[in-house]
Amino acid sequence: MTPINEGLFNSNWRKRNSAILLSGEMITVLKQYGMIDEDNMQDSKVQHYYNAFMGIYILRFEEIDIIKRTATEMWKQFIANTPRTIKKGLNILIENL
């Protein structure tokens, strides 16, 4: 997922939008097959999981409307409790900023 996460901060808005969509699809597939369980994950999986979501969280405040809309839709699709997610991924969020 590292190349996808790098694409979240690409200078080209089309690549950022595609990276958001790919991140969402990847998380959907992993959740569907039971590979992601927020409560029982290993440290390396937690890092990748929150890295993707913190990138999507940052892109929710993008100036380009289509990216903002796509990121907000992905966030709402997967995250039920924003403050709890931000609290757990705060160190990753700060690293990304």
Buried (B, 14 or more C-beta within 10 A) or exposed (E): BEEBBEBBEEEEEEBBBBBBBBBBEBBBEBEEEEEBEBEEBEEEBBBBBBBBBBBBBBBBEBEEEEBBBBBBBBBEEBBEEEEEBBEBBEEBBEEBE
